[in-house]
Amino acid sequence: MKQIIVPVDFSEESTNGIDLALLLSSRTGSDIQLVYVQKKIPEHFSGSENEQKKIANKYFDQLRDKYEKKLTTGVNFDFIIKTGKVYKEVVNQAEAFEDSAIVVSTHGASGFEQLFIGSNAFRIITATKKPVFTIRYGVLPADIRRIILPIDITEQSRQKVPLTMELAKLFNSEIHILTVSSTKSNDIAQKLKAYSNQVAEYMNEQNIPFVQASRTGPNITDTAIEYCVENKGDLMSIMTEQGTSITNIFLGSYAHQMLNKAPVPVMAITPKELRLPGGFSTSGG
């Protein structure tokens, strides 16, 4: 990735996304662009809109002073102010770059408070094919040494493997290939084992260190998180939407649970054929 888009508001919590962007940029050399989306104000209140921009510019100047000294040499750190619906503008900005990712702090406390809690954060993720990294306040790792990679029996589940491997190469990470299911069906267990072995073979060819593991539990999100904690994972790699199989790991509520509960950053990838229903143009700059 060459560009990292970070939505921010005026809360301390939202700057957690900047810290994660800095960590990613330290290995990828990606430029970082902060995005603040202000609410559209009626024309007869245009003075208020100008006042918003003044406050935002002052805020960004403070952030630049705070973070510029932490940047990797050659990395650009800038910002843009946009007006409209936040998730649309954030996605549009990311889509304006050919090779980009989005880093979202999931607990903003002011203008973005409703955006980054529950289903609204999910809208950003499902509205773009770009990888989206989410991070809860206070869970920033010092490094990304272990990546937890849950696998289920759907074809889409394995779409996250190449990008996860790319990240592992940059950070010299160990990948934990984790099959998780809520059933003990032998048929499903055999399919999961076969898929896990396929991924392991691929990683062997790429000389990426890995561990294979399997877990079963009534709540597959909690089961994956428990494994992550036990094995000191630094990042979870998930798909946000999949088919209708009972072994799906992160369909619907499970994805929401992971975003809200994960004790580490989450890299969320939407399968290529899926888009937000009733989608919108993401060609804006």
C-alpha positions as CSV (number, residue, x, y, z in Angstrom):
1,M,0.0,0.0,0.0
2,K,1.2,3.5,-0.9
3,Q,-1.4,5.6,0.9
4,I,-3.1,5.2,4.3
5,I,-6.4,7.1,4.9
6,V,-7.2,7.9,8.5
7,P,-10.5,9.4,9.5
8,V,-10.2,11.6,12.6
9,D,-12.4,13.8,14.7
10,F,-11.4,16.1,17.6
11,S,-11.2,13.3,20.2
12,E,-8.1,11.7,21.7
13,E,-9.5,8.3,20.9
14,S,-9.6,8.9,17.2
15,T,-5.8,9.6,17.2
16,N,-5.3,5.9,17.9
17,G,-5.8,5.3,14.2
18,I,-2.9,7.6,13.5
19,D,-0.7,5.6,15.8
20,L,-1.6,2.4,13.9
21,A,-1.0,4.1,10.6
22,L,2.4,5.2,11.7
23,L,3.2,1.6,12.6
24,L,2.1,0.3,9.2
25,S,3.8,3.1,7.4
26,S,7.1,2.4,9.2
27,R,7.3,-0.9,7.2
28,T,5.4,0.0,4.0
29,G,6.7,3.6,3.5
30,S,3.0,4.6,2.9
31,D,2.1,8.3,3.0
32,I,-0.6,9.1,5.6
33,Q,-3.6,11.3,4.9
34,L,-6.0,12.4,7.7
35,V,-9.6,13.0,6.7
36,Y,-12.1,15.1,8.6
37,V,-15.6,15.1,7.4
38,Q,-17.7,18.0,8.6
39,K,-21.5,18.1,8.4
40,K,-23.0,20.0,5.5
41,I,-24.5,23.3,6.8
42,P,-27.3,25.2,5.0
43,E,-26.1,28.2,3.0
44,H,-27.5,30.8,5.4
45,F,-25.2,29.3,8.0
46,S,-22.1,29.4,5.8
47,G,-20.2,31.3,8.6
48,S,-20.5,28.3,10.8
49,E,-19.1,26.1,8.1
50,N,-16.1,28.4,7.8
51,E,-15.7,28.3,11.6
52,Q,-15.6,24.5,11.4
53,K,-12.8,24.7,8.9
54,K,-10.8,27.1,11.0
55,I,-11.1,24.8,14.0
56,A,-10.2,21.7,11.9
57,N,-7.1,23.4,10.5
58,K,-5.9,24.4,13.9
59,Y,-6.5,20.8,15.1
60,F,-4.5,19.4,12.1
61,D,-1.7,21.8,12.8
62,Q,-1.5,20.4,16.3
63,L,-1.5,16.8,15.0
64,R,1.3,17.6,12.5
65,D,3.4,19.1,15.3
66,K,2.8,16.0,17.4
67,Y,3.4,13.3,14.8
68,E,5.8,14.6,12.1
69,K,8.8,13.7,14.3
70,K,7.6,10.1,14.4
71,L,7.4,9.7,10.6
72,T,9.7,7.5,8.6
73,T,11.9,9.5,6.4
74,G,10.2,10.3,3.1
75,V,6.7,9.7,4.3
76,N,4.2,12.5,3.7
77,F,1.7,13.4,6.4
78,D,-1.2,15.7,5.3
79,F,-4.9,16.2,5.7
80,I,-8.1,17.0,3.9
81,I,-11.4,18.4,5.0
82,K,-14.5,17.1,3.3
83,T,-18.2,17.7,3.6
84,G,-21.0,15.0,3.4
85,K,-21.7,11.6,4.8
86,V,-18.6,10.4,6.6
87,Y,-18.4,6.8,5.4
88,K,-19.0,7.9,1.8
89,E,-16.3,10.6,1.9
90,V,-13.8,8.3,3.7
91,V,-14.3,5.6,1.1
92,N,-14.2,8.1,-1.8
93,Q,-10.9,9.4,-0.6
94,A,-9.4,6.0,-0.3
95,E,-10.7,5.0,-3.8
96,A,-9.0,8.1,-5.2
97,F,-5.7,6.3,-4.8
98,E,-4.8,3.1,-6.7
99,D,-3.0,1.4,-3.8
100,S,-4.4,2.5,-0.5
101,A,-5.8,1.3,2.8
102,I,-8.0,2.8,5.5
103,V,-7.2,2.8,9.3
104,V,-10.3,3.4,11.5
105,S,-10.3,4.1,15.2
106,T,-13.5,2.4,16.4
107,H,-14.3,4.7,19.3
108,G,-14.3,8.3,18.4
109,A,-15.9,10.5,21.0
110,S,-17.3,13.5,19.3
111,G,-18.4,14.0,15.6
112,F,-17.5,10.4,14.8
113,E,-19.0,8.8,17.9
114,Q,-21.9,7.2,16.1
115,L,-19.8,6.4,13.0
116,F,-17.3,4.2,14.7
117,I,-19.5,2.2,16.9
118,G,-21.5,-0.9,15.7
119,S,-23.0,-1.0,12.2
120,N,-21.7,2.3,10.9
121,A,-18.1,1.3,11.1
122,F,-19.2,-1.8,9.2
123,R,-20.5,0.4,6.4
124,I,-17.1,1.8,5.7
125,I,-15.6,-1.7,5.5
126,T,-18.3,-3.2,3.3
127,A,-18.4,-0.1,1.0
128,T,-14.9,-0.6,-0.3
129,K,-12.6,-3.3,-1.6
130,K,-9.7,-1.6,0.1
131,P,-8.3,-3.3,3.2
132,V,-9.6,-1.6,6.4
133,F,-7.7,-1.8,9.6
134,T,-9.8,-1.1,12.7
135,I,-8.4,-0.4,16.2
136,R,-10.0,0.0,19.5
137,Y,-8.7,2.6,21.9
138,G,-5.8,1.4,24.0
139,V,-4.9,-1.8,22.0
140,L,-2.1,-0.6,19.8
141,P,0.7,-3.3,19.6
142,A,4.4,-2.3,19.7
143,D,4.9,-4.4,16.6
144,I,3.1,-7.0,14.5
145,R,4.9,-10.2,15.3
146,R,2.0,-12.7,15.2
147,I,-1.0,-12.5,12.8
148,I,-4.1,-14.6,13.6
149,L,-5.7,-15.8,10.3
150,P,-9.1,-17.5,10.9
151,I,-10.2,-19.8,8.1
152,D,-13.6,-21.3,7.3
153,I,-14.8,-23.6,4.5
154,T,-16.1,-20.8,2.2
155,E,-14.1,-19.8,-0.9
156,Q,-14.2,-16.1,0.1
157,S,-12.5,-16.9,3.5
158,R,-9.2,-17.5,1.7
159,Q,-9.2,-14.2,-0.3
160,K,-7.5,-12.6,2.7
161,V,-4.5,-14.9,2.5
162,P,-2.4,-13.1,0.0
163,L,-2.7,-9.7,1.7
164,T,-2.1,-11.2,5.1
165,M,1.1,-12.9,3.7
166,E,2.2,-9.6,2.2
167,L,1.8,-7.9,5.6
168,A,3.6,-10.8,7.3
169,K,6.6,-10.4,5.0
170,L,6.9,-6.7,5.8
171,F,6.8,-7.2,9.5
172,N,8.6,-10.6,9.6
173,S,5.5,-11.9,11.3
174,E,4.4,-15.5,12.1
175,I,1.0,-16.3,10.8
176,H,-1.4,-18.5,12.9
177,I,-3.7,-20.4,10.5
178,L,-6.7,-20.9,12.7
179,T,-9.7,-23.0,11.7
180,V,-12.7,-22.1,13.9
181,S,-16.1,-23.7,13.9
182,S,-19.2,-23.9,16.1
183,T,-19.8,-27.5,15.1
184,K,-17.8,-30.7,15.7
185,S,-19.0,-32.3,12.4
186,N,-16.4,-34.6,11.0
187,D,-17.2,-33.6,7.4
188,I,-16.6,-29.9,8.2
189,A,-13.5,-30.7,10.3
190,Q,-12.0,-32.5,7.3
191,K,-12.7,-29.7,4.9
192,L,-11.2,-27.2,7.3
193,K,-8.1,-29.3,7.7
194,A,-7.7,-29.5,4.0
195,Y,-8.1,-25.8,3.5
196,S,-5.6,-25.1,6.4
197,N,-3.1,-27.4,4.7
198,Q,-3.5,-25.6,1.4
199,V,-2.8,-22.3,3.0
200,A,0.1,-23.8,4.9
201,E,1.6,-25.2,1.7
202,Y,1.3,-21.7,0.1
203,M,3.1,-20.1,3.0
204,N,5.8,-22.8,2.9
205,E,6.5,-21.8,-0.7
206,Q,6.8,-18.2,0.4
207,N,9.1,-19.0,3.4
208,I,6.6,-17.4,5.8
209,P,6.7,-18.9,9.3
210,F,3.3,-20.3,10.4
211,V,1.4,-22.3,13.0
212,Q,-1.7,-24.4,12.3
213,A,-4.4,-24.6,15.0
214,S,-8.0,-25.6,15.3
215,R,-10.7,-24.5,17.7
216,T,-14.4,-25.2,18.2
217,G,-16.7,-23.2,20.4
218,P,-20.3,-21.9,20.6
219,N,-19.3,-18.3,19.8
220,I,-16.8,-18.4,17.1
221,T,-15.7,-14.8,17.6
222,D,-15.0,-15.4,21.2
223,T,-13.2,-18.6,20.4
224,A,-10.9,-16.8,17.9
225,I,-10.3,-14.0,20.4
226,E,-9.4,-16.4,23.1
227,Y,-6.9,-18.0,20.9
228,C,-5.5,-14.6,20.0
229,V,-5.0,-13.7,23.6
230,E,-3.5,-17.1,24.6
231,N,-1.0,-16.9,21.8
232,K,-0.2,-13.2,22.1
233,G,-1.5,-12.2,18.7
234,D,-0.9,-8.7,17.4
235,L,-3.4,-8.5,14.6
236,M,-6.5,-10.4,13.4
237,S,-7.2,-10.8,9.7
238,I,-10.9,-11.4,8.8
239,M,-13.3,-11.4,5.9
240,T,-16.4,-9.2,6.6
241,E,-19.0,-11.0,4.6
242,Q,-19.2,-14.6,3.4
243,G,-21.8,-17.1,2.2
244,T,-24.5,-18.9,4.2
245,S,-22.5,-21.8,5.6
246,I,-23.0,-22.6,9.3
247,T,-19.3,-22.4,9.8
248,N,-19.0,-18.8,8.6
249,I,-16.7,-16.9,10.9
250,F,-17.5,-13.3,10.4
251,L,-20.9,-13.0,8.8
252,G,-23.1,-10.2,10.1
253,S,-23.1,-10.1,13.9
254,Y,-19.8,-12.0,14.1
255,A,-18.0,-9.2,12.2
256,H,-19.5,-6.6,14.5
257,Q,-18.5,-8.6,17.5
258,M,-14.9,-8.9,16.3
259,L,-14.7,-5.1,15.6
260,N,-16.1,-4.3,19.0
261,K,-14.3,-7.0,21.0
262,A,-10.9,-7.6,19.4
263,P,-8.0,-6.9,21.9
264,V,-5.8,-6.2,18.9
265,P,-6.2,-4.3,15.6
266,V,-8.3,-6.1,12.9
267,M,-7.6,-6.1,9.2
268,A,-10.9,-6.5,7.5
269,I,-11.3,-7.5,3.8
270,T,-14.5,-7.6,1.9
271,P,-14.7,-10.3,-0.8
272,K,-14.3,-8.9,-4.3
273,E,-17.8,-9.8,-5.5
274,L,-19.6,-8.2,-2.5
275,R,-20.4,-4.5,-2.2
276,L,-22.7,-2.4,0.0
277,P,-26.3,-2.9,-1.1
278,G,-27.6,0.2,-2.9
279,G,-24.0,1.3,-3.4
280,F,-22.6,4.6,-4.5
281,S,-19.9,5.9,-6.7
282,T,-16.4,5.8,-5.1
283,S,-14.6,7.6,-7.8
284,G,-14.3,10.9,-5.9
285,G,-11.0,12.6,-5.0
